[in-house]
Amino acid sequence: MLFNLFDFFVLFLILIFNFGVWKYKILKRMNFLGYLFYFLLFLIIIPYLVIDVELAYAKKHFPMSDGPNLVYTFLRFPTWWIIGIIDLVFLVKFSKK
């Protein structure tokens, strides 16, 4: 399963943030620090948190989990990178209006 409950929770928080940006015009424009924080968040922080939660879940429920059955966790990085790119396009497009 590529998404678990924690992934959906993080996506829900991102959607709430994006709705706030769109509805209440929170961000007028993003500067360099905003982009840097955004890239660090989606390139490093969120994928590591998601993988950590998934590995803790696998260790708790499947004590003999090794190698091949957890390889899919590395697909979390490109998945969150794609979600981050889509979200960045959304933020840039709607924060300029």
VEXDREN-2710 file (C-alpha; in Angstrom, 1 decimal):
% VEXDREN-2710
k/r/px/py/pz
1/MET/0.0/0.0/0.0
2/LEU/1.6/3.2/-1.1
3/PHE/-0.4/5.5/1.3
4/ASN/-1.2/4.8/4.9
5/LEU/-3.2/6.7/7.4
6/PHE/-0.4/9.1/8.3
7/ASP/0.0/10.0/4.6
8/PHE/-3.6/10.9/4.3
9/PHE/-3.4/13.0/7.5
10/VAL/-0.4/14.9/6.0
11/LEU/-2.3/15.4/2.7
12/PHE/-5.3/16.6/4.6
13/LEU/-3.2/19.2/6.4
14/ILE/-1.7/20.3/3.1
15/LEU/-5.1/20.7/1.6
16/ILE/-6.3/22.7/4.5
17/PHE/-3.3/25.0/4.1
18/ASN/-3.8/25.4/0.4
19/PHE/-7.5/26.2/1.0
20/GLY/-6.5/28.9/3.4
21/VAL/-4.0/30.3/0.9
22/TRP/-6.7/30.3/-1.8
23/LYS/-9.6/31.5/0.3
24/TYR/-8.0/34.1/2.6
25/LYS/-5.1/35.2/0.4
26/ILE/-2.6/34.3/3.2
27/LEU/0.5/34.3/0.9
28/LYS/0.8/37.3/-1.4
29/ARG/4.1/36.0/-2.9
30/MET/6.7/33.5/-1.9
31/ASN/10.3/34.7/-1.4
32/PHE/13.5/32.7/-1.3
33/LEU/13.1/31.5/2.2
34/GLY/9.6/30.3/1.5
35/TYR/10.8/28.2/-1.5
36/LEU/13.7/26.9/0.6
37/PHE/11.4/25.8/3.4
38/TYR/9.0/24.3/0.9
39/PHE/11.7/22.3/-0.8
40/LEU/13.2/21.1/2.4
41/LEU/9.7/20.1/3.6
42/PHE/8.7/18.1/0.6
43/LEU/12.2/16.8/-0.4
44/ILE/13.4/15.7/3.0
45/ILE/11.3/16.2/6.0
46/ILE/7.9/14.7/5.0
47/PRO/9.3/11.6/3.2
48/TYR/11.5/10.8/6.2
49/LEU/8.6/11.2/8.7
50/VAL/6.4/9.0/6.5
51/ILE/9.0/6.3/6.1
52/ASP/9.7/6.4/9.9
53/VAL/6.0/5.9/10.7
54/GLU/5.6/3.1/8.1
55/LEU/8.7/1.3/9.4
56/ALA/7.5/1.6/13.0
57/TYR/4.1/0.2/12.0
58/ALA/5.8/-2.7/10.1
59/LYS/8.0/-3.5/13.0
60/LYS/5.1/-3.4/15.5
61/HIS/2.8/-5.6/13.4
62/PHE/5.3/-7.8/11.5
63/PRO/8.3/-8.6/13.7
64/MET/10.1/-10.6/11.0
65/SER/9.8/-7.9/8.3
66/ASP/13.0/-7.8/6.3
67/GLY/14.3/-6.6/3.0
68/PRO/12.0/-7.1/0.0
69/ASN/8.7/-6.5/1.7
70/LEU/9.7/-3.0/2.7
71/VAL/11.4/-1.9/-0.5
72/TYR/8.2/0.1/-1.4
73/THR/9.0/2.6/1.3
74/PHE/11.6/4.1/-1.0
75/LEU/8.8/5.0/-3.4
76/ARG/7.7/7.5/-0.8
77/PHE/10.4/9.9/-1.8
78/PRO/9.3/10.3/-5.5
79/THR/5.7/10.2/-4.5
80/TRP/6.1/13.2/-2.1
81/TRP/8.3/15.0/-4.6
82/ILE/5.5/14.8/-7.2
83/ILE/2.9/15.9/-4.6
84/GLY/5.3/18.8/-3.7
85/ILE/5.7/19.9/-7.3
86/ILE/1.9/19.9/-7.8
87/ASP/1.3/21.8/-4.6
88/LEU/4.0/24.3/-5.5
89/VAL/2.4/25.0/-8.8
90/PHE/-0.9/25.4/-7.1
91/LEU/0.6/27.9/-4.5
92/VAL/2.4/29.9/-7.1
93/LYS/-0.6/30.1/-9.4
94/PHE/-3.1/31.1/-6.7
95/SER/-0.9/33.3/-4.6
96/LYS/-0.3/35.7/-7.5
97/LYS/-4.0/36.4/-8.0
END
